[in-house]
């Protein structure tokens, strides 16, 4: 069942802005859940900040059920399915707004059920609208839910390198797009916002759950030998103190502001411009027939988000093991606890080529290395394979340095230090 209606509004004139060099740009579309806006006082899903011409284009197709459903759809998330697209759409109606589109379900969204809304403008073939927005949400009574808050900022260390590439800001609830530019600032040693330090992408860099925002420092100022770096220098300066400030007017998916502002103070040390030194990692090997975690100690802090999926553990000749990954404060300690007890034998730790440290340096290349003609990109994208053995607590073979023959494929085999069980931290 699908119904259609058109609402009037006063947002059309607010969907564009002028930026200092005279180019007219469109505000970022936002996908959010609104309470008490549906036809029967129930929650609905809205898309706002669309170009007025885009809203006119939607109105021209208001009678096309299939088209509107392909542009804005809501599904129930089934944890047993890899893709919620495999489930049918939640039935409902569409209302075309002056600056967007609204979906109202035929029956109220159920409390505690997780849903995924997606806005896909590509079927309308409108220039400048190619990005797909997604929002995962579950409903509760807004009055009974605590306001959203910042629950973590990464890197978590209090001292960061001068060429830091990015921050990750994690929130307790799903958030809305469109507020980061005005609400997130980097304050300098004098307590004032530092200009031209944070990179402002055309579309804010949220994860699928809309709970984690990536904030980049200007890559042009980080890379040596390019114009912005030569003209302005690096975004941060060693020896100085800064504060990353997140304003309380960031808005969650239900339109409520944060509980309070959040501040992350940090000081800056010398830049790190070397590839990740995998050979300097230390491996704390587990014991057979236990669920004791495998622990890797890094010589430098690594990227918090990439650590959750850039390292895998597999038995010799087998596929990656299922288990729980933990990343300790400071992002210098990674541990993996398997679902099933360790079996005795040889194992491999596969380190993906895209793993980065907090400065964007990878295993085989630094972030701002000089470009060299004829560089072998196959080598620069090779993964690393570290081998170790799981044995009983009295088996000396468990603590030997794993010397594997050089690989003949794109996988590089390394030997690293193993720490015996008695020395585990």
Secondary structure, DSSP 8 states (H G I E B T S, - for coil): ---EEE---S-GGGSEEE-TTS-EEE---EEEEETT-STTS--EEEEE---HHHHHHHHHTTT-HHHHHHHEEEEE--TTSS-GGGS----EEEEE-SSSEEEEESS---BT--EEEEE-GGGGT-TT----EEEEE-B--GGGS----EEEEES--SEEETT--EEEEEESS-B-SS-HHHHEEEE-TTSSB-TT-B---SS-EE-TTS-EEEEEB-HHHHSTTSHHHHHH--SS-TT-EEEEEE-TT-BBTTS-B-SS-EEEEEEEE----S---GGG-EEE--BTTS---EEEE-SS-B-TTGGGTSEEEEETTS-B--EEEEE-TTS-EEEEEESS---SEEEEEEE-TT-BBTTS-BSSS-TT----TT--HHHHT-EEEEEEEEB-TT-GGGGS-------SSSEEEE--EEE-GGG--
